[in-house]
Amino acid sequence: MNIIITGDQDEDARRRLRDAAPSARLEFAAHVDGSIGAADAVVGHVPEALLARAPRLRWVHSPSAGVDGVLSDGLLASDVTLTSSTGNGAIPLAEHAMLLLLMLNRDAPRWMRAQSERRWDRHVHGELAGKTIGLYGLGHAGLDLAAKAKAFHMNVLGMRRRTGVPAPGVDELFGPDDFPRFLAESDFVVVTAPLTAATAGRFDRAAFAAMKRTACFVCVSRGGIADDGALLDALRRGEIAGAGLDAHGVEPLPADSPFWSLPNVIVTPHNGATTRETARRGFDILLDNLGRFARGEPLRNVVDKAAGY
Ligand SMILES: NC(=O)c1ccc[n+]([C@@H]2O[C@H](COP(=O)([O-])OP(=O)(O)OC[C@H]3O[C@@H](n4cnc5c(N)ncnc54)[C@H](OP(=O)(O)O)[C@@H]3O)[C@@H](O)[C@H]2O)c1
């Protein structure tokens, strides 16, 4: 059994990977190349052109939670099982969303501007208590955020694809047809859903127009779920009050992007889940799956390729 593992691993990590699958031959590589022909599994991205040259390939594992970057048309059409690291960054993503909510609700950038000028600038700001958060996505990150929002005494609304699945901490669960009401009732709309065919561009002009003029939009999962042009217009015209953006349609966000300078926008550089713990949880998922694959056991975090996550 041959497994190609891409990415950077130190000797200790390589030892642990070998120990997880002692019967397999592991090849550590910067990226996938000609040796794909003999590979049974790949950890990392398999370029579309190489898939046709991989007759033995049965498993691809994504080191990221989101698989939008690895789920090519060829992989979708194939019998290859795709697994993800979903859940690895849920806790820091939820923490980052709370940070953005608090900063937006208290106009924290105003304090930071005043501090840089040594100016004492007190202002009346908001409380999260009693406000309504609308969670678009109720997976690992969304449900952790629901619990955190509850601890801040917020009212929690949620949307997910599978409405029959329980959503602890969520006061009201909305189905896809109820999107306008979900938006209209939220003081903060927070996107934690993956980028898929169904979510791409979901936050368009109509969506922002359906939100309260006092509401803020926060995205911590993936750019492209919001139509950036529509979001910019909504922010400039005051159709919504502000935005906190860790994920952007184009990354890195270009230096001339208007998002950098809008006073009601907080930009962070896709950094919300960049913690050592995220890396550790992701590595643990990989170790677990490697062992399962080597032993012929069912894999965890199997992606529903048709759904895109
Ligand atoms: N910024 C970063 O550094 C960073 C780090 C890690 C992850 N991420 C992103 O965060 C995303 C979420 O991570 P996670 O671990 O929470 O993933 P997850 O556990 O797979 O949760 C995804 C959630 O999105 C929901 N969803 C999918 N399609 C939807 C749709 N069309 N409408 C409404 N909801 C939909 C799912 O619904 P069901 O519950 O019904 O299946 C699920 O609740 C990842 O996909 C990744 O893109 C970003």
The ligand as an SDF file (V2000), in Angstrom:
LIG
                    3D

 48 52  0  0  0  0  0  0  0  0999 V2000
  -11.0000   30.7500    8.3270 N   0  0  0  0  0  0  0  0  0  0  0  0
  -10.3420   29.6030    8.5210 C   0  0  0  0  0  0  0  0  0  0  0  0
   -9.1510   29.6120    8.7700 O   0  0  0  0  0  0  0  0  0  0  0  0
  -11.0940   28.2980    8.4910 C   0  0  0  0  0  0  0  0  0  0  0  0
  -10.6410   27.1940    9.2730 C   0  0  0  0  0  0  0  0  0  0  0  0
  -11.4030   26.0220    9.3200 C   0  0  0  0  0  0  0  0  0  0  0  0
  -12.5570   25.9420    8.5690 C   0  0  0  0  0  0  0  0  0  0  0  0
  -12.9560   26.9930    7.8000 N   0  0  0  0  0  0  0  0  0  0  0  0
  -14.1940   26.9230    7.0090 C   0  0  0  0  0  0  0  0  0  0  0  0
  -15.2630   26.7490    7.9250 O   0  0  0  0  0  0  0  0  0  0  0  0
  -16.1830   25.8230    7.3550 C   0  0  0  0  0  0  0  0  0  0  0  0
  -16.9900   25.1930    8.4600 C   0  0  0  0  0  0  0  0  0  0  0  0
  -16.1850   24.3420    9.2580 O   0  0  0  0  0  0  0  0  0  0  0  0
  -16.9150   23.2730   10.1760 P   0  0  0  0  0  0  0  0  0  0  0  0
  -15.8490   22.4310   10.7710 O   0  0  0  0  0  0  0  0  0  0  0  0
  -17.9140   23.9410   11.0490 O   0  0  0  0  0  0  0  0  0  0  0  0
  -17.7000   22.4530    9.0450 O   0  0  0  0  0  0  0  0  0  0  0  0
  -18.9280   21.4460    9.2080 P   0  0  0  0  0  0  0  0  0  0  0  0
  -18.9120   20.8220   10.5540 O   0  0  0  0  0  0  0  0  0  0  0  0
  -18.9070   20.5710    8.0120 O   0  0  0  0  0  0  0  0  0  0  0  0
  -20.2250   22.3800    9.1590 O   0  0  0  0  0  0  0  0  0  0  0  0
  -20.7060   22.9460    7.9710 C   0  0  0  0  0  0  0  0  0  0  0  0
  -22.1000   23.4600    8.2290 C   0  0  0  0  0  0  0  0  0  0  0  0
  -22.5520   24.1930    7.0750 O   0  0  0  0  0  0  0  0  0  0  0  0
  -23.8770   23.7600    6.7880 C   0  0  0  0  0  0  0  0  0  0  0  0
  -24.2360   23.9460    5.3810 N   0  0  0  0  0  0  0  0  0  0  0  0
  -23.7410   23.3120    4.2950 C   0  0  0  0  0  0  0  0  0  0  0  0
  -24.3790   23.7230    3.1870 N   0  0  0  0  0  0  0  0  0  0  0  0
  -25.3010   24.6290    3.5920 C   0  0  0  0  0  0  0  0  0  0  0  0
  -26.2760   25.4030    2.9140 C   0  0  0  0  0  0  0  0  0  0  0  0
  -26.4300   25.2980    1.5900 N   0  0  0  0  0  0  0  0  0  0  0  0
  -27.0650   26.2310    3.6370 N   0  0  0  0  0  0  0  0  0  0  0  0
  -26.9270   26.3040    4.9900 C   0  0  0  0  0  0  0  0  0  0  0  0
  -26.0170   25.6000    5.7000 N   0  0  0  0  0  0  0  0  0  0  0  0
  -25.2050   24.7700    4.9930 C   0  0  0  0  0  0  0  0  0  0  0  0
  -23.8970   22.3020    7.1610 C   0  0  0  0  0  0  0  0  0  0  0  0
  -25.2420   21.8650    7.2790 O   0  0  0  0  0  0  0  0  0  0  0  0
  -25.6250   20.4160    7.9040 P   0  0  0  0  0  0  0  0  0  0  0  0
  -25.3320   20.5290    9.3750 O   0  0  0  0  0  0  0  0  0  0  0  0
  -27.0650   20.3070    7.6020 O   0  0  0  0  0  0  0  0  0  0  0  0
  -24.7580   19.4070    7.2060 O   0  0  0  0  0  0  0  0  0  0  0  0
  -23.1250   22.3480    8.4790 C   0  0  0  0  0  0  0  0  0  0  0  0
  -23.9730   22.7150    9.5260 O   0  0  0  0  0  0  0  0  0  0  0  0
  -15.2930   24.8650    6.5530 C   0  0  0  0  0  0  0  0  0  0  0  0
  -16.0020   24.2630    5.4930 O   0  0  0  0  0  0  0  0  0  0  0  0
  -14.2140   25.7890    6.0060 C   0  0  0  0  0  0  0  0  0  0  0  0
  -14.5920   26.2800    4.7470 O   0  0  0  0  0  0  0  0  0  0  0  0
  -12.2560   28.1710    7.7640 C   0  0  0  0  0  0  0  0  0  0  0  0
  1  2  1  0
  2  3  2  0
  2  4  1  0
  4  5  1  0
  4 48  2  0
  5  6  2  0
  6  7  1  0
  7  8  2  0
  8  9  1  0
  8 48  1  0
  9 10  1  0
  9 46  1  0
 10 11  1  0
 11 12  1  0
 11 44  1  0
 12 13  1  0
 13 14  1  0
 14 15  2  0
 14 16  1  0
 14 17  1  0
 17 18  1  0
 18 19  2  0
 18 20  1  0
 18 21  1  0
 21 22  1  0
 22 23  1  0
 23 24  1  0
 23 42  1  0
 24 25  1  0
 25 26  1  0
 25 36  1  0
 26 27  1  0
 26 35  1  0
 27 28  2  0
 28 29  1  0
 29 30  1  0
 29 35  2  0
 30 31  1  0
 30 32  2  0
 32 33  1  0
 33 34  2  0
 34 35  1  0
 36 37  1  0
 36 42  1  0
 37 38  1  0
 38 39  2  0
 38 40  1  0
 38 41  1  0
 42 43  1  0
 44 45  1  0
 44 46  1  0
 46 47  1  0
M  CHG  2   8   1  16  -1
M  END
$$$$
